[in-house]
């Protein structure tokens, strides 16, 4: 099985409801290396990130993390997170269209 560097999320702007960031496809395991949340909105906001395991269980790994205006947050909680087939990462923000997200890692 080859380990391949991958863009898990090439860039998406978060909403106030859960936005899908990445779902591991069938037959694939993914490892998150880095996730960056950048706030270009009008004020400081909070970001919540959840992992949903295949089958529906899961929870918040990042809960209402503050991101300053024009600041960014590199979520250490997500570093080295292993996602099995069907596992998903979602995120939401306290203000719509304020936070842009990119996420990279490896797939195998």
N, C-alpha and C positions, 0 to 999 in steps of 0.2 A: 504494500500500500504506500503510495507516494504522499509526502507531506508537501503541500503547495501553499505559498504565501497568497493571501486573498484579501480583496476589498470586500468586507462583509456588509458594509453600508457605505455607498459612495457619496451620500449627502442627502439629508432630508431635513425639512423644517418641522419642528414639533408643534402639535396642537394641544388643546386642553383635554383631549381624550387620548387614550392609548394609541400611539403610532407604531406600527410594526417596524423594527429596525433590521432584524434578521431572523430567518427560520432555517434551521439546518434541513437540507433535503433528505429524502429517504436514502439510506446507504452511506450517509456522510456524517462524519464527526467534525466539529469545528472548535477551534480554540481562539478566544478573543485575546488579542494582544494589547490593543489600545482602543479606547473610545473617547472622543473629544466632543464636548458640548460647548458651543460658542454663542454668547448672548450679544446680539446686535440690536435688541429692542430698545424701548424707551426707558427702562428701569431694571433694577435687579429682579430676578425671577427665581423660582424654585423648579427643580427637575426631579422627577421620580422615574426610576428604571426598574422594570420587573422582568423576571425570568419565569417563563411558563414551560414546564416540562411536558413532554409528549404525554398526553393523557389528562392534562389540565391542572396538575398541582404546581405550586410555585409561590413566589412572593417577591416583595420589594428588596432589591439589593442596594439601591440608592433611594433614600426616602426623603423627599423635600429638601434636596441639597441646594443651597443658595448659589447662584451664579451672578456675579456683579455685572452691571452694565458695562458693555465692551470687554468683558472678561471671558475666561474660558475655564472649564473644569475637565481635567483628565481623570476619569473615574477609576481609581485603583481597585475598587470593589469588583470591577469587571475583568481586570487583568488576569489572564490564565484561566478564565472561566471556560469550562468544557461543556459544549452543547452536543447532545446526541441527536440522532435522527428525529425530526419533529419538534425538537426543543426550540423555543422562540424567545427573543428579547424584544420588549416593547418599552416605550418611554412616553412621558407626557410632561407638559410645562404648565406653569401657573398662568402664563399669558400666551395667547395665540401668536404665531409667527415671530417669536422672539429668539428661539434657540435653533441653531443649525448643528446637525450631528454627522460625524463620520466615524466609522469603526473598521478596524483592520485586524487581521489575524491569520490563521492557518486552517486549511481544510485537509481532510484525509479520508 
